[in-house]
């Protein structure tokens, strides 16, 4: 055992005290520096010191915390208010079996919007085209047989009617306006595909005024383009704004993959508001017409006219083959041709006027003529521009009824 003197013991105690004081001072300084650099109460900083009573966090009532963002709450509200106004539509069509006997079979499926408490439903014409039976399925699972009261193939719209249940009111989708919508505006599409639970998708207005050609003689003008996903079976459903007002009727989607991802189009609601009353009242839309038979200019015809010494002044337009005697074109002074020619099996007349504009719209083909007169009624007057012997002329035509023209055919 080693012995220490009194002096050694006192010196060792003094050194120990000095070391303890130095360590304590260093820790205090380090703590002060951390307190300056790291604010109290920030969980990210790692400051785990318990707050004093003065620094206690405020108490927040749990019912004041919003569980959804404003945009999410907006979507939820629209869906909860109006989803039951969207119905599923199924059809039955008639086809011939092996023995050429008519047999019923399942047709198409789509969606629709209840627009009146009496049971009127707005949808697409292609959803009910060719159907001899139509069924409307509601949100509660009820299935009702309906009937087609009117169709407008030129705008791909149709109105159905079913008898709603008497024990409770049905939800109706309110009409908005498509005149004031803007590119970039948020839109919501609700559909009822295949009779499943209704779906909602969100997107924006990607474009306005889009012309979409349905067939050789029909172009729907002013379509709304949207990137909101339009699922299979959603055709005929409503396109809504953030308030829940219907601004369009979803009609089609162009998709390279064949799925719901692509470019969606909707018929503007202002078009529907214009034609729906006539569909309910007349079963169709009364439109004006210019009584004549037309031939779209094509390269072989243009070359033929050039070789015969009567070159045409334009390469696109409608050649008037014949103007029906005492018809609207004839009364306005528009002339048909006099020289018959054959093109494959078709026979028409050349030498007549070439129409290039109707009611301020450029006319390159027959589809343009239909579009130009889509919103004109019988008896209204339109200005027609045409070429005669290389000279641009114009005439005012009082339109006839297009239905009379179809009946004559």
C-alpha angles and dihedrals in degrees: 000000000000119000124216128201124234091254092054092050093050091047092051092050091050092051091050091051092049092050092049091050091049094051092047092050092049093051091049092051092048091050091050092052092050090049090055095046099041118050117227118257097021106130092199092058094063092235099150098172114131110250119244122241089263092056098043112141117251118262112244122198110239093223090062093061111099110223093198135049116246092255091049092048089051092055092045091050093051092048095047092049101045112018092096089058089067115086137190116240124203129176142199122216134189122242135169122255127212090285092049091252118145111248129174120241138172114282133191133316133219146138135268143185125238103230100173135034089233089072105266113153126195117212143137123295092227090059092063101026112135094005122143092183128035127191128195119203119198131208093263091058096258114144120205132182112237138180135228108247098178143356135198107193093180090065096027092240132137137175122216130190129210133165107253121215113278097214096069138018120254124235114250127202112233120229117242128180130269094194095084103037117122135209107262094032116137116250135182127210119204121190142165104216119189092349092290124133111302117267133210127203129184130218144129137262101268098183144352136216095027116168112218120188115220098180141337094293103029132073121170107217128206097023120174113237117208139172092214107123112256107201122209107278094028094105110124095024124125127271105211136194122226091275092056097252116141110245098167148006113240107235115164147347129218106215128169089204097046091239134103093280111096142064114329126202133200133190109242113253091229088065090051092048088055098050105031095078090054092046090055095043103037105014089240144033122274109225135175126245142192107231106233142096115247141200121203111231112252133178097259092051092047091050092047092053090048093052091050093056096253104098117186118240093222137037097213128051144076120291111213104230095178134358110209111243111260089001124133094269094046092049090052092053098253110149133214128211129277105198116079119218133177125227109184102304096340123095121197140154128255130200096061131119121291113224115214103164137029124185091345095308122116111243118209099154146357093280089059091053091054090048093048091055096038094105098034123102129213110276095028118121125234133181116242123196119201143160122245119181090343094307122116111233137168138210138183113238126198103215124236126211113281090210090063089054092052091047090052090053 
